[in-house]
Amino acid sequence: MSVQEVLFVVLEEYADWEAASIAAALNEEPETGERKYRVKTVSLRKDPVTSIGGFRTVPDYTVDEVGDDFAGLVLIGGNSWHKEESKAVMALVQKALDADKVLGAICGATEFLGMNGVLNNIQHTGNRLDELQEAAGENYTNAARYVEQQAVRDGNVITANGSAFLEFGKEVMTALESAPQEEIDEWYEFFKSGYYEFMQNK
């Protein structure tokens, strides 16, 4: 089986903690079965982008360089999703939606989807409903299907709030079938409950 790419969109001042654990899990070979995915980063330019935590990342691709051969698209939150230039990411988002690929958005990236009408026909979540409504304005018309929970998956679209990187990771990995479900559940429980509690319940 060929290894497919999962693309992580990282803009300037991206939230590094939302990306790290799930990227590592996707890049690793599962305990059982073969490795399916390789993580690649995408941004507006090839210049290094700096995370909120100060990590500098050199993107593998610009949004214009991405072809059709990817398995999933993950929009990492941060402080740049409200900027005008971020709209260039929508062409890539639309490509993922049109091909029914896995699309994940966390924290500020959920507001970006709302600002561009992507959340109007699906169940979803985000940081707060009022923040989403304020950011998206008239482009967002689906408050009735906003859910107050850590992460929500509707078909191949996953949304999450900024504290939900583990729940987000679990839903993205499940949608991608990156490992047997039991292994994905164990990954989540290990980090969620902590080593000692996890080992006591194992």
N, C-alpha and C positions, 0 to 999 in steps of 0.2 A: 504494500500500500504506500502510495506517495505521501509525503508530508506536506500538508497544506498550510497556508499562511493565515494567521489571525492578525488583523491590523489594529493597532492601538493609536488613536489620534491624540497627540499631545501638543497642546498649544502653550504659548508662553505663560508662566506661572501655573502650570498644571499641578494637580494634587497627587504627588508621587505615591502617597500611602494608598491611594485608591487603585493603583496600577500594579504595585510590586508583587503582592501575594498571588494574584490570579495569573499574572504573566509567568511567574516561576512555575506554577502548577501546570500551565499549558505547555511550557517549554520542556518539562521533564517527561521522561518515559514513564508510563504508568507501571505500577507494580505487576499488573497482569496485562498482557497485550502489548501492542506496538505503539510507539509514539505517533500521534496523528498530526500534531500542529507545531508550527514555529511562529513565534511572535515577531512581528516587525512593527516599527514605529513610522507614523505618518504625521506631517505637519504642513504648514502653508509654504514653507521654504526649507531648503537644506541647511540653513544656518542652525547652530545649536540653540535649543530652547532650554530655559532654566526653570526648574520646578519651584514650587513654593518653598520646599526644603533646601533649595540650593543645588540640586543635582543638575548637571548639564547633559543633555541628550542630543546626539546628532541623529536626526531622522533618517530612516532608510529611504523613504520616498516623500515626494511632495504629493499633494492631493491630485495633481494633474498627471502624475506618473503611474498611478495605480490602475492596473488592468482589471479584467473580470475574474481572474483566477484566485479568489480568496474565499475563505470559509466563513469568516466572521469579521465584524467591524465593532470596535469598542471605543466609545467616546469617553475619555477620562475628564473628570471635572476640573475646575480651576477658575481663574479670574479673567479669562479672555473670551468666554463664550458670548458675552453681550456685545463684543466689539464688531463693528461693521465688517471687518475683513474675515471674520469667522464664517460668514455666509458662504464662502468658497467651499466649505466642507459639505454643504448640502448636496452638491452633485455626487459626491461619494456616498452619502447617506441614501440618496435616491437610487443609486446603483445597487446598493445592498437590499433596499426594499423591493425593487423591481425583480430581483433574482431570488427573493425570499431567503436571503442569507440571515444568519444570526446578527442582530443589531443590539448592542448594549449601550446604555447611557447612564451615567451616575452623577449625582450632585448637580452642578451648574450645567452640565451637558443635557440634563432632562429639560431644563428651561430653554435651551437652544432648540430642542425638538419641538417644544411647545410653541416657541416663537415662529417656527416654520411649519406649523400645522400637522406635524407628524402624530401627535397624541390624540387627535380628534375622533378617532374611530377605534381606540383600543383602551383596555384597562391599564392603568399606569400609576406611578407614584413619583415623588420628588422630595425636595427638602421641606416645603410647605405649600399647601394649595394657594394661599394668598400671595406668596412669592412668585409662584408660577403664573398666576393670573396677572400680577403686576408686570412681570417681565414680558409675557406674551401678548397681552392686550387682546384685541379683537381676533387675533389669529388663533386663539385658544377657546374652544367652545365645548369642552367635554369635562367640566367639573364634576358631573354626576358619576363619572367612572374613575375619579381619583380615589385611590385607596391609601389609607394611613397605615402602611406597613413598610418594613425595611426594604424589601425588594418585591417587584411584581413582574411576572412573565406573562405575556399575552402572545401566544404563538411563538414567533422567533424574536420578538422585541422584549427586551428586559430593561426596566428602569429601577433606580434605587436612590436613596438619599445618601448624603456624604458620609454618614457614620456606618453605612451598610456594605463596606467593601467585601466582607466575608459572605454575606447573603447574596450580594451581586455576583461574586465569583462563583458561588455554588450554582446559581441559576444559569450563568453563561456557560459553565462547564457542562451542566446537564443538557442544555440546548445543543451544544456542540457534540455531546456524547464523547467527551475527550478521554474518559476512563469509565470502567464499570461503575454503576451508580453507587454501589456499596463503598467503593474507594473515594468517590466524590463526597459522600456523606461523612466518611471518616475524616477526610481533609477538613471539612467544615467544623466538625465537632472537636477535633484536635485543637484548632486555633480558637474556637469560640469558648470552650470550657477550660482550656489550659491543660498542660501536660499531666499533672497529677490527678485531676478529676477524670480526665479522659482515660488514663490507665486504670483507674479504679473501676470504671464502668465497662471496660473492654472485656 
